[in-house]
Amino acid sequence: MWWPKRRASHLTTTCSGTSLHILAPLRMTDSTLFLKQANPTLLTWGHELDEQGVPSPSRVFPYNRMHSPSSNLHSNVLDMARWAIANLNRGEREGRRILQASTYDIMWAPAHQLGWWLGVYRGTRMITHEGGDTGYRTDLVLLPDKRIAVVWMQNADWAANDNSLTRAALDVALGVTPGADSYASEP
């Protein structure tokens, strides 16, 4: 995945070659920071545009361990949906707590925004974590007051740069025709 902004892997600690993290209690069984532990049938190769604007496999993937804090979480949309649900539930999924509920009061406060971007979408509080790296782009958007989450991941860093995919998915979840009116705040 990505991120000049922070992401899930920032909540991960690596010790003695073993990943001790908050992903296991959420049953995010296909998510890891270690390429060798990733399920090879689920791996993608990032794509970027070459000098002629033609999509081609990235020349810099796979990343090395130095990239782990920003772009080395190997995951999939199902595991990231589990992550989204846990965050909508303020740190809990299926009775397994990964963070105290009060932690969200700090993480989602305008003064802190620890790894999250805060905004408003169609009059609803929005919390997002998006980004990209060479060959990849992802987005995780929460509308916690509506109990809505949108997660998408792609192995192309040039597509959906205008957030149209995110806005369309949010509109469908909100029961609004995508693009039906102007957007007060963009994700």
N, C-alpha and C positions, 0 to 999 in steps of 0.2 A: 504494500500500500504506500503511504506517503508522508508527508506533511511538514511544511515549514511551520505550521501551527502544530500543536501537540496532538497526540492521539492515544489510543488504548495502550500501546506499548510503553508509554511513559509511566503507566501504573504497574509496570513489571520490573521485578528485580532479578538480576542474573547473578548467580553465586556458584562458583566451582563448576562451571559448565552445565549446571542444571537450572532450568527456568522455574523459579518459584513465583507464581503469579496468581492473580485473581481470576484468571480465565477458567481454570479447572472446576471451581465450585459452580460455575454457570453452565457446565457441561459443554464448553466450547472445545470439543474434542479434536476438531480439525484446525485449530489455531495454535501457532507456535512462532517463536522467534528464530528457531533453528531450521535452516533449509533442509538439513539432513533428516529432521524429524517430520517434515511436511509430507503429506500423502502425495506421491508423485502424480497420481491420476487427477489431482485437483489443482496442480500448479499451472499457472499461465505464464506466458512470456510477454513482457511489456512491449508495446509498439510505439514508435514515434514516426514523425514524418521526415523523410530524407530531404536532401537539397532540392529535389524536384517536386516535393509535396506528396510523394508516394509513401503510404504506410510501409514500414519495415520493422523487423525485430530490433529491439533496443540492443545497443552494443555494450551497455554497462550493467546488464542484469546477468546473473544474480549479484546482488549487492553483497558487500562484506559485512562482518559483524559490527564494524565501526558505524554503520548506518542504523543499527537497531533502535536507537531512541527516536528516530524520525521516519523510518521507512522499511522496516524489516518484518513486520507482522504478516505472516502468511495466514490468511483466513479465507472465509467464504461468506456469502450473503446470509446463509442460515445461522452461522455462528455470530455474525455481526447483528442479526436480528435478536439473538439471545442477549447480546450486549445492550442493544437498544431497550429491550424489555426490562432488563435489570436497572437501567438508568431511569426509565419511566417509573419504575417502582422504587426509586430512590435508594438503589443499592441492594435490591433483593430480587431473586428469581426462584420460584418453586421452593420457597422456604430456606434458601441458602443466601445468607447475607455476605456481601463483599465489602460494603462500606456502610458506616452509620448513616442513617437518614439525614442527620444534622450536617454531614459533610457536604451535601448538596446545597445547603444554605450558603456555604462558603464558596464552593466551586462555581455556582451559578449566580453569585452576587456580582453586580456590575463592577465593583472595585477589584475583584479578583479574577474572574473568568478563567479559572485554572484549566486551560486546554479547550475551553468552549467559547463560542461566539454567541452573544446574546442579541436578540432582535425581536421583531414583531412581524408576523405574517398574517395578513387578512384579519387584523385585530386580535390575534392570538399570540401569546408569549411563545417565542421560538428559541431553541437552543441547538446549535449546530457545531459540527466538527468536520471540516472538509479539507481537501487538499489534493496534492498530487506529487508525483516524483517522475523521473524519466520513464516514460512508457506506461504510467498508471494514473488514474484519477478516481477518487472516491468521495462519497458524501454520506453523512449520518445527520439527520435532522429530527429533532424531537419537538412536538407540540404537547408538552406534558399536561397542560390543562384540558386538552381534548383526548389524551391518551393515544396519540398518533405518533408513529415513527416511520421514517422513510430511510432506507439504506440502499445504496447502489454502489457498484464497483465495476470498473472497466479497465481493460489492459490496453488503453489508448489514451495518451495524455493530451490530445488536441480536441477531443469530442466533448460536448456539453459544457464548454467553458463559460457559457452565459447563464448557467443554472436553470435552463429551460426544462430539463428533465426533472429536476427537484421540484420546481414550481408545479409542473403538470401532475406529478405524483401526489403532492400535497393537496392540490385542487381536487383530484379524484377522491382522496381520503376524506376531504371536507364536504364532498357532495357538490362541488362547484365545477362547472364546465371549464376545462383548462383554457386559460387565455381569455376568459369571458370579460374581464375588466382589468383595469390597471392594478399594479401591485404597490402597496404602500411601503413595504420593506421587502427587500430581496433576501433570500437565504444565502 
